[in-house]
Amino acid sequence: MGNRISKVYTRTGDKGRTGIAGNIRLDKDDLLIQAIGEVDELNSEIGVIVAFSFDSEINAELQGIQHDLFNIGGMFAYPEFDGFTVSRVDDLEASIDKYNGELQPLKEFILPGGNKEAALALKARAVCRRVERGLVTLMHFYAKNDVDFENASEFQIIGAIRYINRLSDLLFTMGRVLNSRSNTDEIMWASHRTT
């Protein structure tokens, strides 16, 4: 197999447009390109968790998730790409249930923080929510404008939304577990409610 990426810069995007499969050129602020970029950003955030975490179980799972996110980006950019399967949502749910079994039930909301790894996981959860909002915006744009765009069908977007939604729950749970496994207290929200 030859080199997949032989040159890092091409200069073809210097005027604010980028290419995806099928020789399609899109503005870099196109909703599809934004969605691909936000998935890429989330992948990078998860890579930072892996770089700082000493928890080999969570790191292995996060690296698998990084591959999933790359596959989601590929699915949006290449019409025939079939590397992502929505059945991975079931795997995320199983992991949430497993990790949740280690934790005390929450009586109140928690503030993002704790140890460095947990704080990074909770930050990634917030980025994950932004990715989800971007995908929902893309789905609504396609539906409202009756867009027939082969590179990201409504079915693919819905599958990605399900995955990203569940991933944010998993990142939240992992943040709590990373605090728990290091005996770091969670910071409870000090509500000033009067009722």
Secondary structure, 3 states (H helix, E strand, C coil): CCCCCCCCCCCCCCCCEEEECCCEEEECCCHHHHHHHHHHHHHHHHHHHHHHCCCHHHHHHHHHHHHHHHHHHHHHHCCCCCCCCCCHHHHHHHHHHHHHCCCCCCCCCEECCCCHHHHHHHHHHHHHHHHHHHHHHHHHHHHHCCCCCCCCCHHHHHHHHHHHHHHHHHHHHHHHHHHHHCCCCCEECCCCCCC
